[in-house]
Amino acid sequence: MKITALFVSDFQKGTQISEKLIAIDFQVKFVEKIDDISDKYAFVIIDLDDKNFGNKNFVKNVKSKSNIFIIGYMNSLKKHSVDSFKKNGCDLILSGSSLLKNIESLTHEIYNKSSQP
């Protein structure tokens, strides 16, 4: 299934991400609770700068709910933060601009890997 869950509170960034995903035939669901995550999603995108979503416990809980591929993004990549988020479940962490620039190739690669038997 080509559905992506977004944990993004920033309206402008969420709109930019969702427009790019919709343009490549992905459905987008804005989610606010970990309980809304299921195996129906191809992957999850989390705004790691957001006070509600950008903490290691939240990322760890998303990963434990489902072994889903997690993409995190932040405005400024700091080694300590990147290492902490990766340790707690993020599979990939990018800057916000890099995510928008590369979202098409990233989504196709992740989707193709996850849909193989």
Beta strands, then each sheet from edge to edge (+ up, - down):
strand 1: 3-7
strand 2: 27-30
strand 3: 43-47
strand 4: 69-74
strand 5: 92-95
sheet 1: 2+ 1+ 3+ 4+ 5+
end
